[in-house]
Amino acid sequence: MNLTMTAILVLLLSFNTLAEELPLELQAPETASVKKMSVPSETLMKLMEERQQDLDRREAAVRREEERLKLLRSDIEGLLKKQAGPAKSAAASPSAGKPTTSTPNLVHLSQAFETMPVEEAAQRIEKMREAVALDLLARLKSKTAGQILAALDPAKAARLVEKLAADPGTSSSEVALKKK
């Protein structure tokens, strides 16, 4: 029995050495598939590196854009503070007898109404309190205000125009804002 075991061991060892010396096509299918998988994994690694580089470029672009937006935000806030200063002093003066809405909000609203379709702007102004509508119309460009007034109910448009014409404070602020 010892002799049989020894013969089997010798045969196994000789097969292992022969298997290592055989070309790739003649080796066992398990060994061949492992070596063949290394080629696609290299391609996969290359694709992953390219994807990572692309993501890094995008992340850098997003960071640059965030920085640009932060600078714009600080510029806008500075402009609003400069504009709010004169508005506060005008509101504190005794000639300011009418209720006012905060100037930065009206500036923002007037910009929004400038870009809005005329029909939508007219619908919104139709539902506003007259004081707010007057302040807002006074801050709009003449052409835009005229188009919005034309789209309003004629009776409401007439009331607004009469009050705009009668209020000397509105016309001076309108001229000051339209020069900017």
Secondary structure as a PSIPRED ss2 file (coil, helix, strand):
# PSIPRED VFORMAT (PSIPRED V4.0)

   1 M C   1.000  0.000  0.000
   2 N H   0.000  1.000  0.000
   3 L H   0.000  1.000  0.000
   4 T H   0.000  1.000  0.000
   5 M H   0.000  1.000  0.000
   6 T H   0.000  1.000  0.000
   7 A H   0.000  1.000  0.000
   8 I H   0.000  1.000  0.000
   9 L H   0.000  1.000  0.000
  10 V H   0.000  1.000  0.000
  11 L H   0.000  1.000  0.000
  12 L H   0.000  1.000  0.000
  13 L H   0.000  1.000  0.000
  14 S H   0.000  1.000  0.000
  15 F H   0.000  1.000  0.000
  16 N H   0.000  1.000  0.000
  17 T H   0.000  1.000  0.000
  18 L H   0.000  1.000  0.000
  19 A H   0.000  1.000  0.000
  20 E H   0.000  1.000  0.000
  21 E H   0.000  1.000  0.000
  22 L C   1.000  0.000  0.000
  23 P C   1.000  0.000  0.000
  24 L H   0.000  1.000  0.000
  25 E H   0.000  1.000  0.000
  26 L H   0.000  1.000  0.000
  27 Q C   1.000  0.000  0.000
  28 A C   1.000  0.000  0.000
  29 P H   0.000  1.000  0.000
  30 E H   0.000  1.000  0.000
  31 T H   0.000  1.000  0.000
  32 A H   0.000  1.000  0.000
  33 S H   0.000  1.000  0.000
  34 V H   0.000  1.000  0.000
  35 K H   0.000  1.000  0.000
  36 K H   0.000  1.000  0.000
  37 M H   0.000  1.000  0.000
  38 S H   0.000  1.000  0.000
  39 V H   0.000  1.000  0.000
  40 P H   0.000  1.000  0.000
  41 S H   0.000  1.000  0.000
  42 E H   0.000  1.000  0.000
  43 T H   0.000  1.000  0.000
  44 L H   0.000  1.000  0.000
  45 M H   0.000  1.000  0.000
  46 K H   0.000  1.000  0.000
  47 L H   0.000  1.000  0.000
  48 M H   0.000  1.000  0.000
  49 E H   0.000  1.000  0.000
  50 E H   0.000  1.000  0.000
  51 R H   0.000  1.000  0.000
  52 Q H   0.000  1.000  0.000
  53 Q H   0.000  1.000  0.000
  54 D H   0.000  1.000  0.000
  55 L H   0.000  1.000  0.000
  56 D H   0.000  1.000  0.000
  57 R H   0.000  1.000  0.000
  58 R H   0.000  1.000  0.000
  59 E H   0.000  1.000  0.000
  60 A H   0.000  1.000  0.000
  61 A H   0.000  1.000  0.000
  62 V H   0.000  1.000  0.000
  63 R H   0.000  1.000  0.000
  64 R H   0.000  1.000  0.000
  65 E H   0.000  1.000  0.000
  66 E H   0.000  1.000  0.000
  67 E H   0.000  1.000  0.000
  68 R H   0.000  1.000  0.000
  69 L H   0.000  1.000  0.000
  70 K H   0.000  1.000  0.000
  71 L H   0.000  1.000  0.000
  72 L H   0.000  1.000  0.000
  73 R H   0.000  1.000  0.000
  74 S H   0.000  1.000  0.000
  75 D H   0.000  1.000  0.000
  76 I H   0.000  1.000  0.000
  77 E H   0.000  1.000  0.000
  78 G H   0.000  1.000  0.000
  79 L H   0.000  1.000  0.000
  80 L H   0.000  1.000  0.000
  81 K H   0.000  1.000  0.000
  82 K H   0.000  1.000  0.000
  83 Q H   0.000  1.000  0.000
  84 A H   0.000  1.000  0.000
  85 G H   0.000  1.000  0.000
  86 P H   0.000  1.000  0.000
  87 A H   0.000  1.000  0.000
  88 K H   0.000  1.000  0.000
  89 S H   0.000  1.000  0.000
  90 A H   0.000  1.000  0.000
  91 A H   0.000  1.000  0.000
  92 A H   0.000  1.000  0.000
  93 S C   1.000  0.000  0.000
  94 P C   1.000  0.000  0.000
  95 S C   1.000  0.000  0.000
  96 A C   1.000  0.000  0.000
  97 G C   1.000  0.000  0.000
  98 K C   1.000  0.000  0.000
  99 P C   1.000  0.000  0.000
 100 T C   1.000  0.000  0.000
 101 T C   1.000  0.000  0.000
 102 S C   1.000  0.000  0.000
 103 T H   0.000  1.000  0.000
 104 P H   0.000  1.000  0.000
 105 N H   0.000  1.000  0.000
 106 L H   0.000  1.000  0.000
 107 V H   0.000  1.000  0.000
 108 H H   0.000  1.000  0.000
 109 L H   0.000  1.000  0.000
 110 S H   0.000  1.000  0.000
 111 Q H   0.000  1.000  0.000
 112 A H   0.000  1.000  0.000
 113 F H   0.000  1.000  0.000
 114 E H   0.000  1.000  0.000
 115 T H   0.000  1.000  0.000
 116 M C   1.000  0.000  0.000
 117 P C   1.000  0.000  0.000
 118 V H   0.000  1.000  0.000
 119 E H   0.000  1.000  0.000
 120 E H   0.000  1.000  0.000
 121 A H   0.000  1.000  0.000
 122 A H   0.000  1.000  0.000
 123 Q H   0.000  1.000  0.000
 124 R H   0.000  1.000  0.000
 125 I H   0.000  1.000  0.000
 126 E H   0.000  1.000  0.000
 127 K H   0.000  1.000  0.000
 128 M C   1.000  0.000  0.000
 129 R C   1.000  0.000  0.000
 130 E H   0.000  1.000  0.000
 131 A H   0.000  1.000  0.000
 132 V H   0.000  1.000  0.000
 133 A H   0.000  1.000  0.000
 134 L H   0.000  1.000  0.000
 135 D H   0.000  1.000  0.000
 136 L H   0.000  1.000  0.000
 137 L H   0.000  1.000  0.000
 138 A H   0.000  1.000  0.000
 139 R H   0.000  1.000  0.000
 140 L C   1.000  0.000  0.000
 141 K C   1.000  0.000  0.000
 142 S H   0.000  1.000  0.000
 143 K H   0.000  1.000  0.000
 144 T H   0.000  1.000  0.000
 145 A H   0.000  1.000  0.000
 146 G H   0.000  1.000  0.000
 147 Q H   0.000  1.000  0.000
 148 I H   0.000  1.000  0.000
 149 L H   0.000  1.000  0.000
 150 A H   0.000  1.000  0.000
 151 A H   0.000  1.000  0.000
 152 L C   1.000  0.000  0.000
 153 D C   1.000  0.000  0.000
 154 P H   0.000  1.000  0.000
 155 A H   0.000  1.000  0.000
 156 K H   0.000  1.000  0.000
 157 A H   0.000  1.000  0.000
 158 A H   0.000  1.000  0.000
 159 R H   0.000  1.000  0.000
 160 L H   0.000  1.000  0.000
 161 V H   0.000  1.000  0.000
 162 E H   0.000  1.000  0.000
 163 K H   0.000  1.000  0.000
 164 L H   0.000  1.000  0.000
 165 A H   0.000  1.000  0.000
 166 A H   0.000  1.000  0.000
 167 D C   1.000  0.000  0.000
 168 P H   0.000  1.000  0.000
 169 G H   0.000  1.000  0.000
 170 T H   0.000  1.000  0.000
 171 S H   0.000  1.000  0.000
 172 S H   0.000  1.000  0.000
 173 S H   0.000  1.000  0.000
 174 E H   0.000  1.000  0.000
 175 V H   0.000  1.000  0.000
 176 A H   0.000  1.000  0.000
 177 L H   0.000  1.000  0.000
 178 K H   0.000  1.000  0.000
 179 K H   0.000  1.000  0.000
 180 K C   1.000  0.000  0.000
